[in-house]
Amino acid sequence: MHYPKQVINSINYLNYFKSFIYKDENLEKKLKKKIKNLFNINKEIKFLGRARSGIFLAIKIILKNSKNNLVFLSPFTIPEVIDLVISAGGKPVFLKHDKNSTNLSMKELNKIIKKKPAALIITHYHVNQKNYKLIYKICKKNQIILVEDCAISCSGKSGGAYIGSLSDFSVYSFSTFKFINFFFGGAITYKRKYKKLITETTANWKKLSASQYFKKFMQTIKFDIITNQIIFNLITFKVLKFLSHKQKFILNKNMYLNEIFKMDRSYFSLLSNNGIKEIYNKTFNYELDLKHRKFISGIYFNRLKKITSPKVEDNKKFLNDNEFMHYLILAKNKKHKQRMKNKLLESGFDVGSFFYADCSKIKRFSKFGNNKSLQSFTDKLITLPTHKRITKEYAVKLSLKILKLY
């Protein structure tokens, strides 16, 4: 049995159009309560048509009361996050990472903090930012507003603190490939003092319509079909194997790097009734899905600890505190990564080549800084699947095969 490296948590396609006219005034309140409980959120919450709009909204509000428009953030993200910071009036400054890690470099941050940016955005990846509490203390001391991008990791802890609990703003995603998912959708959480500004800024925002979701609706169905377990085994996996040695083939490239940003009206929208209903229904399986991802990650960790990224200091906290949308390991170098990926495909295992983009490599963002260490990291990065189709037996076999090939 072959399993795809990524799957879509099933969406109710039959109710796609019907649910746009469905309306339950109390359902949004129920969803707010449910999300706050699941993610341990202690702030106000606003559901958005596009999760990425939360970045725009947060930076726009922060810059209203700031003389400085600098925004510190990692270039290890999707390009649209940076585009939205710029659209909100911010000037990005790229932060560096620790070697072979998704964790920000505290040494470098302490050096450049004297620039006193208006805001600092931290991204929680498969593993939450290691120095979350320390970053918060630095921001507080220097009167910098902290924003958290929780699109990949919605919950968990870092240093004993729940992520999303210390910042002024946090952004969450419920888009197609997330575990609580819809075609588009997200939320911004914020401290109560921003409630008036959030309300005023979004006063004219409309709920997304069925037509605005349609393109993503079709893309989602196509991906769902090719990763259907029967079709994947009979057709898709064979195609992947055939194409695995074609270095220029699209599957070996990070498509984020080719995205063209266009600010359309969907970025100034609220979550549809359809989305509210679908996401609410998904919340009831979230804890079970999370338990499974941690279990599978534990299997990988027990065998692949030495090549796991980032390096782990506390085994128990590592597995308890993080969400593990994927599990990350590092090859020896770029060529070794491609060779490993091809050999794994030949052996029946589909693994990933990238997680996020190194946006400092994108020409239009190069003026905001670069990071050779991050480029080295992304060149070696391999992602292992943790989704609900992955079985214990499969994870063990994949781990042992990686060790044999390494």
Beta strands, then each sheet from edge to edge (+ up, - down):
strand 1: 44-48
strand 2: 70-73
strand 3: 76-77
strand 4: 91-94
strand 5: 119-123
strand 6: 145-150
strand 7: 157-158
strand 8: 161-162
strand 9: 169-173
strand 10: 186-190
strand 11: 206-207
strand 12: 269-270
strand 13: 326-330
strand 14: 357-358
strand 15: 381-385
sheet 1: 1+ 10- 9+ 6+ 5+ 2+ 4+
sheet 2: 3+ 14-
sheet 3: 7+ 8-
sheet 4: 11+ 12+
sheet 5: 13+ 15-
end
